[in-house]
Amino acid sequence: MAVTDFFVGEITTELLKNLIAAISLKSCNSRGTAEELKTLVEQLLPIIQEIKYSGVELPAERQFQLDRMSEVLQNGLELVRKVLTTPRWNFYTHVRLAKKMEALETTVSRFLQGPLQVHILADVHHIRAEVDQRFNRLDWSNRVLEQRLGTLKIGTCGGGGVGGGWMEEAVRRVEEEGQVKWEVSSSVVLGLGVGMKTVKGMIFGREDLRVVGICGIGGYGKTTLARELCKDDQVRSYFNERILFLTVSQSPDVNQLKAKIVQFIMGNQILSPNSVLPQWNLQYEWITVTKSLVVLDDVWSLAVLEPLLFKIPGCKFLVVSRFKFPNVLDATYDVELLREEEALSLFCHSAFGQNSIPPAADKNLVKQIVNECKQLPLALKVIGASLKDQPELCWANARSKLSKGEAFCESHENNLLKRMATSLDCLSKKVKSCFLDLGAFPEDKKIPLDVLTNMWVEIHGIDEEEAFAILVELSNKNLLTLVKDARDGDIYSSCYDISVTQHDVLRDLALHLSSDGSVNERSRLLMPRRETELPREWEMDSDQPFHAKIVSVHTGEMKEMDWFQMEFPKCEVLILNFSSDDEYLLPPFIENMPKLRALIIMNYSTSNAILNGFSVFSNLSNLRSLWLEKVSVPQLATIPLKNLRKIYIILCKISNSLDQSTFPRLTELTIDHCDDLFQLPSCICAMPSLKNLSVTNCHSLYQLPADLGKLQSLQILRLYACAALQTLPASICELLRLKYVDICQCVNLRCLPMDIGKLPSLEKIDMRECSQISNLPKSAAMLQSLRLVVCDEDISWMWRDAEKALPELHVQVVEKHFDLDWLDE
């Protein structure tokens, strides 16, 4: 449709206005004709508006007739304007104009009664023919699909093994057909209800949300959700059928995509990829706002996405991608996994051609395999299709392999994981390496952020800011999920309040990509799951050095006889994941890790384990970071770790283990959920480099050392949820570099130090749920660097005088937050 055709509706509307004005003139000789014309134009206007905004390209003959009608209406508009401007006394001119008005009325009437009726009949004929043709194509497609499914050759199993070719064929079928969706039938769609409702909420009536997104990793069903939205009657009605679906892909022709979008917006005007595209905001502001939806599927980069997002009134963009684009997306829906019953129905549809388990099938076996597919639509479809019509032996073998975290045939490994690995192609070498490091941690466990950032700092030679940036990038690309405590979120929050989670399939991908090459040459030596002993292949190759930089062990309780000697001349990070309620002997091969920089010891049992074998630390002169979780901490003073920079003691029995400890280079000490910590030992005050002291959720802690003011490097002091603490030592006011104090949920703390105003660098105080504090020291008004106080409404009034004296101070009143998520750990 030509750009000039947009004027037709404008001319018709203006003509109607002038006709109404002419009818109101009593002296007008053309009043009768004007009334007839008004009736005709009122019939014509909605037809022209429909043509104008239908987005349908007209044949040449109809376009010519519409152009002629545009000329007639333009002449009619000028004619009526002359009638309105002709003086009453000019009788001759009025008679002449009246005859021309009659001729105009005749022309318009003939068009409505003649050619327009023929066009309508032709349209009905074309619609019927097109529908018949589409049904014929649909019947043909169904026959072809039935033939392909019927003739599909799937290999057989023999001797307990998996025959070649059967998984490859199933994967190829899903890939090539491209139409195997989540539906059990054309009218029943699985797993889309929540997504449909959420996305509709973002695109309906939300003028502030111009660009919204659907995000999730490969195989989650993002495209399926987007296509179902485009077919939804409510969506189609809201956008008046004006919906454009474009697949962008990894190697798009951006100019061609831009031309298609402009062509769609301008009513299917034909534009070549080299056409000069209009500047919408400058040239077409007069265009009537028309609701339109442009779906951009399979978007891989921001550089491709941004040029496609035209700022057009009424036009919404739905971006479907594996990655989040927070800079351009106004809102994002993260695709959710299927519920258990939906996962079972989808699997059964692929495996049995129905949405439930057939009576003859082994229900327990089917449900076990479905459970191992981790509710991932792609895995459910591929694995279900590959097991279709196979003997029970194949099913049992698949269950066994999947339950061990292994690929149950070469095809599963080379096709399913290879396809998901494409999510990593756009990552830099360093970021991809960090992603692969995630395979070192157990499945279905939250990974504290500090663990990851410290590990990456030590092994990749980056600083903490870059490590966090990498985590955000991986999160934006849906390769991990950041879980943040609702009470935190600023630069002073401990990274322990933020955790990382990862779907099992993504962890399997990391393990798969880390397992290339011989076991001695791998850069990561990882155990996929917890075992009672070390892998047999490690023992078989233990006569040669292992060159891994990261070693991850996942076992149960380990004693001396369970270990064997191994050489790790390049190892920089050792992660000991285990589960023991009793004792755990540290591996003797730690002595053979001269370059070890980070040691992470995590017990996933319900009780604390006693650590033995700390003599292996004697050679760890390069150790810089130590993480201890759910163990009974030994006397750290006996361990010669002079280069240690960071210590994390989480959910441990700490007793007096810190007494007499001296770590001259320690910059960060975190103690969390240690219920037997009653007094913080005074030896901590002899650590001159300490910048961050975090003692949180230690409900028995009632006293801090009086000499805390000696920590002249201290910048962050977190005492969150230390319920027994009643006072803070006065020496805290000598911490000249202190920037942040967190006394949140110190429910028995009675007051702040009297000389708190002497803290020249203090920027923030978090004192939520400190109900016993009844007044503030007068010196608080002298905190010139203080910018933010977070507190409850009950005590916010105390800061009113300080707010007057400190114009840049903001007192943030928050509601009480109760979080028991940690009980799930």
NUTILO-374453 format. One record per residue (C-alpha): y, x, z. Coordinates in steps of 0.2 Angstrom, whole numbers, padded with zeros to 4 digits, always signed. Layout:
REM NUTILO-374453
YXZ
...
END
This chain:
REM NUTILO-374453
+0000+0000+0000
+0017+0007-0005
+0030+0012+0008
+0042+0000+0000
+0030-0015+0003
+0036-0014+0021
+0052-0021+0016
+0045-0037+0010
+0042-0044+0027
+0060-0038+0032
+0068-0047+0017
+0058-0063+0020
+0063-0063+0038
+0082-0060+0034
+0081-0074+0020
+0074-0086+0032
+0089-0083+0044
+0102-0085+0030
+0094-0101+0024
+0095-0109+0042
+0113-0104+0042
+0116-0112+0025
+0108-0128+0031
+0120-0129+0045
+0135-0129+0033
+0140-0147+0030
+0151-0142+0015
+0136-0133+0006
+0131-0142-0010
+0114-0133-0008
+0109-0140+0009
+0094-0150+0002
+0087-0135-0008
+0090-0123+0006
+0079-0135+0017
+0065-0135+0004
+0066-0116+0003
+0066-0114+0022
+0050-0124+0022
+0042-0113+0008
+0048-0096+0016
+0041-0101+0033
+0024-0104+0024
+0026-0087+0015
+0031-0076+0029
+0015-0075+0039
+0005-0072+0023
+0017-0057+0019
+0016-0051+0037
-0003-0051+0036
-0003-0042+0020
+0009-0029+0027
-0001-0025+0042
-0019-0028+0036
-0022-0010+0032
-0030-0015+0015
-0026-0007-0001
-0021-0020-0015
-0028-0019-0033
-0014-0014-0045
-0012-0032-0052
-0009-0039-0035
+0002-0025-0030
+0012-0029-0046
+0014-0047-0041
+0019-0043-0023
+0032-0032-0030
+0039-0046-0042
+0039-0058-0027
+0049-0044-0017
+0062-0044-0031
+0063-0063-0031
+0065-0064-0012
+0078-0050-0013
+0088-0059-0026
+0086-0075-0016
+0093-0066-0001
+0108-0060-0010
+0110-0078-0018
+0110-0086-0001
+0123-0074+0006
+0135-0078-0008
+0133-0097-0004
+0138-0093+0014
+0153-0082+0009
+0160-0094-0005
+0175-0103+0000
+0174-0122+0003
+0188-0125-0011
+0178-0116-0025
+0169-0131-0031
+0164-0123-0047
+0155-0108-0039
+0146-0119-0027
+0139-0130-0041
+0133-0114-0051
+0125-0107-0035
+0116-0124-0031
+0108-0123-0048
+0102-0105-0045
+0095-0110-0028
+0085-0124-0036
+0078-0111-0048
+0073-0100-0034
+0065-0114-0025
+0054-0118-0040
+0049-0100-0042
+0043-0098-0024
+0034-0115-0025
+0025-0110-0040
+0019-0093-0032
+0012-0102-0017
+0003-0116-0027
-0003-0105-0041
-0007-0086-0040
-0008-0086-0021
-0022-0099-0021
-0032-0090-0034
-0030-0074-0024
-0037-0083-0008
-0052-0089-0018
-0055-0072-0025
-0054-0064-0008
-0067-0077-0001
-0079-0072-0016
-0077-0054-0013
-0080-0056+0006
-0096-0065+0002
-0102-0052-0010
-0097-0038+0001
-0107-0046+0016
-0122-0049+0005
-0121-0031-0001
-0120-0024+0017
-0135-0034+0023
-0145-0028+0008
-0140-0010+0013
-0145-0014+0031
-0162-0021+0026
-0164-0005+0015
-0160+0006+0029
-0171-0003+0041
-0186-0001+0028
-0182+0017+0026
-0182+0020+0045
-0198+0011+0047
-0206+0021+0034
-0200+0037+0041
-0206+0032+0059
-0222+0026+0052
-0226+0042+0042
-0220+0054+0055
-0234+0067+0058
-0235+0072+0076
-0247+0086+0081
-0260+0085+0094
-0264+0094+0110
-0280+0103+0113
-0287+0114+0126
-0273+0110+0138
-0260+0117+0127
-0247+0109+0117
-0249+0109+0098
-0236+0116+0086
-0224+0105+0077
-0224+0089+0088
-0208+0093+0098
-0199+0100+0082
-0202+0084+0073
-0196+0073+0087
-0180+0084+0089
-0177+0084+0070
-0179+0065+0069
-0165+0063+0082
-0154+0075+0074
-0156+0070+0056
-0156+0051+0058
-0141+0052+0069
-0143+0033+0072
-0155+0034+0087
-0144+0027+0100
-0145+0021+0118
-0149+0003+0113
-0166-0004+0117
-0161-0018+0104
-0145-0022+0094
-0140-0034+0108
-0144-0024+0124
-0135-0007+0127
-0140+0004+0141
-0128+0014+0152
-0112+0009+0144
-0106-0005+0156
-0096+0006+0168
-0089+0017+0154
-0084+0002+0143
-0075-0006+0157
-0066+0010+0162
-0060+0015+0145
-0055-0002+0141
-0044-0001+0157
-0036+0014+0150
-0032+0008+0132
-0028-0010+0136
-0010-0014+0141
-0006+0004+0147
+0009+0010+0138
+0010+0025+0149
-0007+0031+0142
-0005+0036+0124
-0019+0048+0123
-0035+0046+0133
-0052+0055+0133
-0070+0053+0135
-0078+0069+0141
-0095+0075+0145
-0108+0089+0140
-0118+0087+0125
-0131+0074+0126
-0122+0063+0138
-0119+0049+0126
-0100+0051+0123
-0100+0047+0105
-0112+0032+0108
-0099+0025+0120
-0085+0028+0108
-0094+0019+0094
-0099+0004+0105
-0081+0003+0110
-0075+0002+0092
-0088-0012+0089
-0083-0022+0104
-0076-0039+0100
-0063-0038+0114
-0057-0020+0108
-0057-0026+0090
-0047-0041+0094
-0034-0032+0105
-0031-0019+0091
-0032-0033+0077
-0046-0024+0068
-0035-0008+0066
-0047+0005+0072
-0050+0022+0064
-0065+0033+0069
-0064+0051+0063
-0077+0065+0067
-0067+0081+0069
-0082+0094+0072
-0081+0112+0075
-0074+0117+0058
-0062+0103+0053
-0050+0102+0039
-0035+0098+0049
-0023+0093+0035
-0036+0081+0028
-0038+0073+0045
-0019+0071+0047
-0018+0063+0030
-0032+0051+0034
-0023+0046+0050
-0006+0044+0041
-0015+0034+0027
-0022+0022+0041
-0006+0020+0050
+0004+0016+0033
-0008+0003+0028
-0021+0014+0018
-0008+0021+0006
-0017+0035-0003
-0012+0052+0002
-0019+0069-0003
-0022+0083+0010
-0007+0092+0002
+0005+0077+0004
+0021+0080+0014
+0018+0069+0029
+0032+0058+0036
+0041+0063+0052
+0037+0046+0061
+0050+0047+0074
+0064+0051+0062
+0061+0041+0047
+0050+0026+0052
+0058+0020+0068
+0061+0003+0060
+0043+0000+0058
+0037-0015+0068
+0026-0009+0083
+0008-0013+0078
-0007-0009+0090
-0019+0003+0082
-0033+0014+0089
-0038+0031+0082
-0054+0039+0089
-0056+0057+0087
-0074+0062+0090
-0082+0079+0093
-0066+0088+0096
-0068+0107+0101
-0051+0114+0103
-0033+0110+0108
-0026+0119+0093
-0035+0107+0082
-0031+0092+0093
-0013+0093+0095
-0008+0092+0077
-0017+0075+0075
-0008+0066+0089
+0006+0058+0080
+0019+0049+0091
+0018+0032+0083
+0024+0016+0092
+0009+0006+0097
-0004+0019+0092
-0017+0025+0104
-0028+0040+0103
-0046+0041+0110
-0052+0059+0111
-0071+0062+0113
-0075+0079+0118
-0086+0091+0128
-0070+0098+0135
-0056+0091+0145
-0038+0094+0138
-0027+0091+0153
-0011+0096+0144
-0012+0082+0131
-0024+0069+0139
-0015+0056+0149
-0031+0050+0157
-0050+0055+0155
-0066+0046+0158
-0080+0058+0163
-0096+0050+0156
-0108+0046+0170
-0127+0048+0170
-0139+0034+0168
-0145+0024+0183
-0164+0025+0187
-0168+0009+0178
-0158+0013+0163
-0165+0030+0162
-0183+0023+0162
-0179+0010+0149
-0171+0023+0138
-0186+0034+0139
-0198+0020+0137
-0189+0014+0121
-0191+0032+0114
-0209+0034+0120
-0216+0017+0118
-0204+0007+0107
-0201-0005+0122
-0189-0005+0137
-0203-0005+0150
-0219+0004+0154
-0234-0003+0145
-0249-0009+0156
-0260+0004+0149
-0249+0018+0153
-0250+0029+0169
-0234+0022+0178
-0233+0036+0190
-0235+0049+0177
-0221+0041+0166
-0209+0039+0181
-0212+0058+0186
-0207+0064+0168
-0192+0052+0168
-0187+0059+0184
-0188+0077+0178
-0177+0072+0163
-0163+0072+0176
-0156+0055+0169
-0149+0065+0154
-0149+0053+0139
-0153+0068+0126
-0167+0074+0136
-0174+0056+0139
-0173+0053+0120
-0180+0069+0114
-0194+0071+0127
-0199+0053+0126
-0200+0053+0107
-0210+0069+0107
-0223+0061+0119
-0225+0045+0109
-0243+0042+0104
-0249+0058+0112
-0264+0059+0123
-0262+0059+0142
-0267+0077+0143
-0250+0081+0134
-0241+0070+0146
-0248+0079+0161
-0244+0096+0153
-0226+0091+0150
-0224+0085+0168
-0231+0101+0175
-0220+0112+0164
-0204+0101+0168
-0207+0101+0186
-0208+0120+0186
-0191+0121+0178
-0199+0128+0162
-0199+0123+0144
-0215+0114+0141
-0215+0120+0123
-0206+0132+0112
-0197+0118+0103
-0190+0111+0119
-0183+0129+0123
-0177+0133+0106
-0170+0116+0101
-0164+0106+0116
-0157+0121+0125
-0151+0129+0109
-0141+0113+0105
-0133+0112+0123
-0129+0131+0121
-0116+0127+0108
-0105+0122+0122
-0104+0140+0126
-0099+0146+0109
-0081+0144+0112
-0081+0154+0128
-0075+0172+0129
-0088+0185+0134
-0081+0186+0152
-0081+0167+0155
-0098+0165+0147
-0105+0179+0158
-0098+0169+0173
-0106+0153+0168
-0123+0162+0166
-0120+0169+0184
-0122+0151+0190
-0141+0152+0187
-0142+0163+0202
-0140+0148+0214
-0153+0134+0219
-0152+0118+0209
-0144+0103+0217
-0134+0113+0230
-0116+0114+0232
-0110+0132+0229
-0095+0136+0240
-0080+0142+0229
-0078+0158+0239
-0096+0163+0235
-0092+0163+0217
-0075+0170+0217
-0080+0185+0228
-0095+0188+0217
-0085+0188+0201
-0071+0199+0208
-0084+0212+0213
-0095+0212+0197
-0083+0207+0183
-0068+0218+0189
-0056+0203+0190
-0044+0197+0204
-0046+0180+0213
-0033+0171+0203
-0042+0175+0187
-0059+0170+0195
-0051+0153+0200
-0044+0151+0182
-0062+0154+0175
-0069+0141+0186
-0055+0128+0181
-0059+0133+0162
-0078+0130+0165
-0074+0113+0174
-0063+0108+0160
-0077+0111+0148
-0089+0101+0158
-0100+0116+0162
-0098+0113+0181
-0089+0101+0193
-0077+0106+0206
-0078+0096+0222
-0063+0096+0233
-0061+0090+0251
-0049+0076+0250
-0038+0084+0264
-0034+0100+0254
-0027+0105+0238
-0013+0118+0240
-0012+0136+0238
-0016+0139+0257
-0032+0129+0257
-0048+0139+0260
-0059+0140+0245
-0073+0135+0257
-0066+0117+0256
-0070+0117+0238
-0087+0118+0231
-0095+0119+0214
-0109+0108+0208
-0119+0109+0191
-0131+0098+0183
-0149+0105+0183
-0150+0105+0164
-0134+0116+0163
-0142+0127+0176
-0158+0128+0166
-0147+0133+0151
-0140+0147+0161
-0157+0153+0166
-0164+0152+0149
-0150+0162+0142
-0152+0175+0156
-0170+0177+0153
-0169+0187+0136
-0177+0204+0135
-0189+0213+0147
-0188+0210+0165
-0182+0227+0169
-0168+0227+0157
-0160+0210+0161
-0143+0210+0168
-0148+0196+0179
-0164+0195+0188
-0166+0177+0194
-0179+0166+0202
-0178+0148+0194
-0184+0140+0210
-0191+0143+0227
-0208+0151+0228
-0218+0157+0242
-0218+0175+0235
-0209+0186+0223
-0213+0183+0204
-0229+0192+0198
-0220+0200+0184
-0208+0208+0195
-0222+0216+0205
-0231+0221+0188
-0215+0230+0183
-0210+0237+0199
-0215+0255+0195
-0199+0256+0184
-0181+0253+0189
-0173+0236+0187
-0156+0237+0179
-0150+0220+0184
-0132+0219+0191
-0136+0202+0199
-0152+0199+0209
-0156+0182+0216
-0171+0179+0227
-0177+0161+0232
-0191+0160+0244
-0197+0153+0261
-0199+0163+0276
-0202+0181+0272
-0211+0195+0282
-0214+0213+0279
-0230+0211+0270
-0222+0198+0258
-0210+0212+0250
-0214+0226+0239
-0203+0241+0235
-0191+0239+0220
-0177+0251+0213
-0160+0243+0209
-0149+0257+0204
-0136+0246+0196
-0136+0230+0207
-0119+0225+0213
-0123+0207+0219
-0138+0201+0229
-0141+0183+0233
-0155+0179+0246
-0158+0160+0245
-0172+0155+0257
-0178+0141+0268
-0184+0146+0286
-0183+0138+0303
-0190+0154+0311
-0187+0172+0305
-0182+0180+0289
-0185+0199+0286
-0172+0206+0275
-0180+0214+0259
-0182+0233+0262
-0177+0236+0244
-0159+0233+0249
-0159+0252+0254
-0162+0255+0235
-0146+0246+0230
-0132+0260+0232
-0119+0250+0222
-0121+0234+0231
-0104+0226+0233
-0108+0208+0238
-0122+0201+0249
-0125+0183+0250
-0138+0176+0263
-0140+0157+0263
-0153+0148+0273
-0156+0130+0266
-0167+0125+0281
-0162+0112+0294
-0162+0125+0308
-0155+0143+0310
-0166+0158+0306
-0166+0174+0315
-0162+0189+0303
-0172+0205+0305
-0172+0221+0296
-0153+0225+0297
-0157+0244+0297
-0157+0242+0278
-0138+0241+0279
-0136+0260+0283
-0134+0265+0265
-0123+0251+0260
-0107+0261+0260
-0099+0251+0245
-0103+0233+0252
-0086+0223+0252
-0091+0205+0254
-0104+0198+0266
-0109+0179+0267
-0120+0173+0281
-0125+0155+0282
-0137+0146+0294
-0144+0161+0302
-0142+0169+0320
-0130+0183+0317
-0135+0200+0324
-0123+0212+0332
-0112+0217+0318
-0105+0231+0328
-0121+0241+0325
-0119+0239+0306
-0109+0253+0298
-0099+0244+0285
-0082+0252+0285
-0077+0246+0268
-0081+0228+0271
-0066+0217+0265
-0073+0199+0268
-0085+0191+0281
-0090+0173+0280
-0100+0166+0294
-0105+0148+0291
-0116+0136+0301
-0122+0151+0311
-0127+0155+0329
-0114+0168+0332
-0114+0170+0351
-0107+0188+0355
-0111+0195+0338
-0093+0199+0334
-0090+0209+0351
-0084+0227+0348
-0085+0225+0329
-0072+0236+0320
-0069+0233+0302
-0053+0243+0298
-0052+0236+0280
-0057+0218+0283
-0044+0206+0275
-0053+0190+0277
-0063+0183+0291
-0070+0165+0290
-0080+0157+0304
-0085+0138+0301
-0096+0126+0310
-0102+0139+0323
-0105+0128+0338
-0109+0142+0350
-0092+0151+0348
-0082+0149+0364
-0070+0163+0363
-0063+0173+0349
-0067+0191+0354
-0051+0202+0356
-0059+0216+0345
-0052+0205+0330
-0035+0210+0335
-0039+0228+0331
-0041+0224+0312
-0025+0229+0305
-0028+0223+0287
-0033+0205+0291
-0023+0193+0281
-0033+0177+0282
-0041+0171+0299
-0050+0155+0297
-0059+0147+0312
-0064+0129+0308
-0075+0116+0315
-0079+0126+0330
-0079+0112+0342
-0083+0123+0357
-0069+0136+0354
-0057+0135+0369
-0048+0151+0369
-0040+0163+0356
-0036+0181+0361
-0020+0184+0369
-0016+0199+0358
-0017+0189+0342
+0001+0195+0338
-0006+0212+0334
-0012+0206+0317
+0004+0211+0308
-0004+0208+0291
-0010+0190+0295
-0003+0177+0283
-0015+0162+0285
-0021+0156+0301
-0033+0141+0300
-0039+0133+0316
-0045+0116+0309
-0055+0104+0320
-0057+0116+0335
-0057+0101+0347
-0058+0111+0363
-0043+0122+0360
-0028+0117+0371
-0016+0131+0369
-0011+0144+0356
-0007+0161+0362
+0012+0165+0364
+0009+0181+0354
+0007+0171+0338
+0026+0171+0337
+0025+0189+0333
+0016+0187+0317
+0031+0191+0305
+0021+0188+0289
+0012+0172+0294
+0015+0159+0280
+0003+0145+0285
-0004+0137+0301
-0017+0124+0301
-0021+0115+0317
-0027+0099+0310
-0039+0089+0321
-0036+0100+0336
-0036+0084+0346
-0033+0093+0363
-0019+0105+0358
-0005+0100+0369
+0010+0110+0361
+0016+0123+0349
+0022+0140+0356
+0039+0139+0363
+0046+0153+0352
+0038+0147+0335
+0055+0148+0328
+0053+0167+0327
+0041+0166+0313
+0052+0171+0298
+0039+0168+0285
+0031+0152+0290
+0031+0140+0275
+0019+0126+0280
+0012+0118+0295
-0003+0106+0294
-0004+0096+0311
-0013+0080+0306
-0022+0071+0320
-0014+0082+0334
-0011+0067+0345
-0009+0077+0361
+0007+0085+0355
+0021+0075+0362
+0036+0086+0358
+0042+0101+0348
+0050+0117+0354
+0068+0117+0350
+0066+0134+0341
+0057+0124+0327
+0074+0120+0320
+0076+0139+0317
+0061+0140+0304
+0072+0144+0289
+0057+0147+0278
+0048+0131+0283
+0046+0120+0268
+0032+0107+0272
+0025+0099+0288
+0010+0088+0286
+0007+0076+0300
+0003+0058+0305
+0016+0045+0307
+0014+0045+0326
+0022+0062+0327
+0033+0063+0312
+0048+0057+0322
+0048+0074+0331
+0053+0083+0316
+0069+0073+0312
+0080+0085+0321
+0072+0100+0312
+0074+0091+0295
+0093+0089+0299
+0094+0108+0302
+0082+0113+0288
+0088+0104+0272
+0073+0111+0262
+0060+0104+0274
+0049+0090+0269
+0039+0081+0282
+0024+0073+0273
+0016+0058+0282
-0002+0055+0278
-0016+0043+0283
-0030+0049+0294
-0045+0055+0284
-0063+0054+0290
-0075+0064+0279
-0094+0065+0284
-0099+0072+0267
-0105+0088+0275
-0119+0079+0284
-0127+0078+0267
-0129+0097+0266
END
